[in-house]
């Protein structure tokens, strides 16, 4: 049993590090693109975000952000909530909330 538990922790750790790197790269890209592109008005920024490849990158970044957030909260809950039923209920609720907000964010990017 201990081997399975450590493998799950190792996978979660790797996913957190990978999503952190992806988020840092996407933050760097979007920050540089806005400063280099000199988009100063709201309409210019929204026109730029409407480009399909930019919208796809933004949706990917949003989904990565919510997955990274879920992994972090899951680790905290597993460490500090000791009652099994409460832990499972809280994990389920945060899973549903993260899925909901990832879908909502993606939908709002598409509506831009």
C-alpha positions in Angstrom: 0.0 0.0 0.0 2.8 2.5 0.8 4.2 2.2 -2.7 0.9 3.1 -4.3 0.5 6.0 -1.9 3.9 7.4 -2.7 3.3 6.9 -6.5 0.1 9.0 -6.3 2.0 11.7 -4.3 4.8 11.7 -6.8 2.4 12.0 -9.7 0.7 14.9 -8.0 4.0 16.6 -7.3 5.1 16.2 -10.9 1.8 17.6 -12.2 2.0 20.6 -9.9 5.5 21.4 -11.1 4.6 21.0 -14.7 1.5 23.2 -14.4 3.5 25.8 -12.6 6.0 25.9 -15.4 3.2 26.2 -18.0 1.6 29.0 -16.0 4.8 30.9 -15.7 5.4 30.6 -19.5 1.9 31.7 -20.4 2.1 34.6 -18.0 5.4 35.7 -19.6 3.9 35.3 -23.0 0.7 37.3 -22.3 2.6 40.0 -20.4 5.2 40.5 -23.2 2.6 40.3 -25.9 0.5 43.1 -24.3 3.5 45.3 -23.7 5.2 44.7 -27.1 2.0 45.0 -29.0 1.2 48.4 -27.4 -2.5 47.5 -27.1 -3.7 50.3 -25.0 -7.4 50.3 -25.4 -10.0 47.8 -24.4 -11.1 47.2 -27.9 -7.6 46.6 -29.1 -7.0 44.0 -26.4 -10.3 42.2 -27.1 -9.5 42.2 -30.8 -6.2 40.5 -30.0 -7.8 38.0 -27.7 -10.4 37.1 -30.4 -7.6 35.6 -32.6 -8.2 31.8 -32.5 -4.6 30.9 -31.5 -4.6 33.5 -28.7 -8.0 32.4 -27.4 -6.8 28.8 -27.5 -3.7 29.7 -25.5 -5.8 31.6 -23.0 -8.2 28.7 -22.6 -5.3 26.3 -22.1 -3.9 28.7 -19.5 -7.2 28.9 -17.7 -7.6 25.1 -17.6 -4.0 24.7 -16.4 -4.6 27.3 -13.7 -7.7 25.6 -12.4 -6.0 22.2 -12.5 -3.0 23.6 -10.6 -5.3 25.2 -8.0 -7.2 21.9 -7.6 -4.0 20.0 -7.0 -2.8 22.4 -4.3 -6.1 22.5 -2.5 -6.4 18.7 -2.7 -3.0 18.3 -1.1 -4.0 20.7 1.8 -7.3 19.0 2.3 -5.7 15.5 2.4 -3.2 16.7 4.9 -5.4 18.6 7.3 -8.9 17.1 7.1 -8.7 13.8 9.0 -12.3 12.7 8.9 -12.7 10.5 5.8 -16.3 11.3 4.9 -15.7 15.1 5.3 -12.5 14.9 3.3 -14.2 13.1 0.4 -17.2 15.6 0.5 -14.9 18.7 0.5 -12.7 17.2 -2.3 -15.8 16.5 -4.4 -17.1 20.1 -3.9 -13.8 21.7 -4.9 -13.5 19.3 -7.9 -17.0 20.4 -9.1 -16.2 24.1 -8.5 -12.9 23.9 -10.4 -14.6 22.1 -13.3 -17.4 24.7 -13.3 -15.1 27.7 -13.3 -12.8 26.2 -15.9 -15.8 25.7 -18.2 -17.2 29.1 -17.4 -13.8 30.8 -18.1 -13.5 28.9 -21.4 -17.0 29.9 -22.4 -16.3 33.5 -21.6 -13.2 33.5 -23.7 -15.1 32.1 -26.6 -17.8 34.8 -26.2 -15.2 37.6 -26.4 
